[in-house]
Amino acid sequence: MKSAETIVIGSGPAGLSAAISCKQKPVLVLEKNTSAGKKLLIAGSGRCNLTHDSDIKDFFDHYGLNARFLKTALLNYSNRQLIDFFKEKGLDIYIDKNGKVFPESDSSANVLSVLLKCCKENEVEVVYKQNVISVKHKNGQFAVRTPTESYLCKNIIVATGGKSYVNTGSTGDGYEIARSFGHTIVTPKPALTPVYSNSLNLVQLAGVTLQNLLICLYRKNKKIAEHKGDVVFTHKGLSGPGILDFSRQFEAGDLLKLNFTGLHSDDFRHYFIAAVEMDGKSTVQSFLKRFDIPKSLIQTVLGKYKIDPTDNLAEITKAERITITNDFCEFEVAVTRMGGFDVAMVTAGGVHLSEVSSRTMESKLVSGLYFAGEVLDIDGDTGGYNLQAAFSTGHLAGKSISNRGLGV
């Protein structure tokens, strides 16, 4: 039986960050795969969107209803500190026009290399092919068992990730560990995932991208939420940051209404009537293009009602005007289903936050048990927010164990 002061389960960004910040030596990282950071390597299509360049206080608008839990973690290890960490380790950083932060090399492998090198410098041992099958707690120590080894430790950090991208090893192992200690698990579901729909012929619209679109979510004929963001039509439904970020609230059977004009339907109707009076010879297509609506979208929507885009505004009947107003201000897309864990970027749900201290990441049920990263019921928007949460919660867990050892 091998022993350590602290064992970290999982070698993703949360786990490695925790191991690096933990000073209660020796520290062991147990990884089920044959190599570290498999999900990190595919983050941002392999480019690794590390974090976002905005003020750290703005981050709290990007984690849904559970953002408050992250306050201590984010303020104690902010995006600026994360960027400085990688710069100090020799990794050049750049910021794109949207504020997303990437390694200059556009390579996740370089990010992982820095983390593993730092682990080595801090005398952190990463042991591979160690799939944890049980964790027991007795007499102030944790007994950790894998198919080939047994370990003892005083502190344990569960950083096993969620259930998205199962082929990277994210299979929900941490939920079972948490349950074994009496923790409640909020049912995991895919997040940052596209929408699939059978409600319209999407093939004609595939590839159409609309910026900063208002998206309204309806359930059982009642509006329950709205969101703004970029939307991309696909062959099977909708994607893009606006859909992905909003997807944590979607369910099969919901109805999405997209506003292509940016105007309330009443305002659009009045504007339409005014345009007829001022220039009735202008075409419907030229009128709609004032709202930066792509030509292919205009033709597809009008084609459903056999309205010729080249018709003059003055030729449009009242009934057709109502139809145009409805479809361009409240274009309906029925949610047939959501993308599964195979395409979801992150997992919503996980260890219930009421049972974990937001100030330390320690379990409120079992002393010495900590959680970090996606295994918690936290999911962020696209743009680097999820990786920042992983690094910050991991860092806080490791730091908390260190402070505890010093009697802080």
Secondary structure as GFF3:
##gff-version 3
##sequence-region A 1 408
A	DSSP	beta_strand	2	9	.	.	.	ID=ss1
A	DSSP	alpha_helix	13	21	.	.	.	ID=ss2
A	DSSP	beta_strand	27	30	.	.	.	ID=ss3
A	DSSP	alpha_helix	38	41	.	.	.	ID=ss4
A	DSSP	beta_strand	51	52	.	.	.	ID=ss5
A	DSSP	three_ten_helix	56	61	.	.	.	ID=ss6
A	DSSP	three_ten_helix	64	70	.	.	.	ID=ss7
A	DSSP	alpha_helix	71	76	.	.	.	ID=ss8
A	DSSP	alpha_helix	79	88	.	.	.	ID=ss9
A	DSSP	beta_strand	93	95	.	.	.	ID=ss10
A	DSSP	beta_strand	100	103	.	.	.	ID=ss11
A	DSSP	alpha_helix	108	121	.	.	.	ID=ss12
A	DSSP	beta_strand	125	127	.	.	.	ID=ss13
A	DSSP	beta_strand	134	138	.	.	.	ID=ss14
A	DSSP	beta_strand	141	145	.	.	.	ID=ss15
A	DSSP	beta_strand	150	158	.	.	.	ID=ss16
A	DSSP	three_ten_helix	166	168	.	.	.	ID=ss17
A	DSSP	alpha_helix	173	180	.	.	.	ID=ss18
A	DSSP	beta_strand	185	191	.	.	.	ID=ss19
A	DSSP	beta_strand	195	196	.	.	.	ID=ss20
A	DSSP	three_ten_helix	202	205	.	.	.	ID=ss21
A	DSSP	beta_strand	209	219	.	.	.	ID=ss22
A	DSSP	beta_strand	222	233	.	.	.	ID=ss23
A	DSSP	beta_strand	237	239	.	.	.	ID=ss24
A	DSSP	alpha_helix	241	246	.	.	.	ID=ss25
A	DSSP	three_ten_helix	247	249	.	.	.	ID=ss26
A	DSSP	beta_strand	255	259	.	.	.	ID=ss27
A	DSSP	alpha_helix	265	279	.	.	.	ID=ss28
A	DSSP	alpha_helix	284	288	.	.	.	ID=ss29
A	DSSP	three_ten_helix	289	291	.	.	.	ID=ss30
A	DSSP	alpha_helix	295	303	.	.	.	ID=ss31
A	DSSP	three_ten_helix	313	315	.	.	.	ID=ss32
A	DSSP	alpha_helix	318	329	.	.	.	ID=ss33
A	DSSP	beta_strand	331	334	.	.	.	ID=ss34
A	DSSP	beta_strand	337	338	.	.	.	ID=ss35
A	DSSP	beta_strand	346	351	.	.	.	ID=ss36
A	DSSP	three_ten_helix	353	355	.	.	.	ID=ss37
A	DSSP	beta_strand	369	371	.	.	.	ID=ss38
A	DSSP	three_ten_helix	373	375	.	.	.	ID=ss39
A	DSSP	alpha_helix	385	405	.	.	.	ID=ss40
###
